[in-house]
Amino acid sequence: MAPGKRYVCAGSSAPRVDAEVIDRAVVAHVDTFFLDFKGWTHQVAERQGLDRAGVEERVRATRERLASIDRLRVKARADYLRQLDLGRSDAAEVAADALTDLAAQREDAEAGMRAAGRP
């Protein structure tokens, strides 16, 4: 520590404090700040791993949901066209509503993937 070094409390009119005195007091107790530093870092890493596993599981489930939505959209579109071909406008409207709902579900799922940082 440089002799004459002082700490200043920014935005305060408190007097400057001798840095050497403060540094010596902090260094004397540094070993008590973390009783088990290795254990603490292990806990942090473990927690991050669990968080990552949770995100990966949600991404996997969302991908499955997207695939399911896409399969249903193919069927709903085919039903819509079949109903139109048969002149069943009410049934075609029901299929069109299903297509609209599936499109909204897909948009929501895609938004969730983007929020998770996944394409």
Order of alpha helices (4+ residues) and beta strands (2+ residues): beta-beta-alpha-alpha-alpha
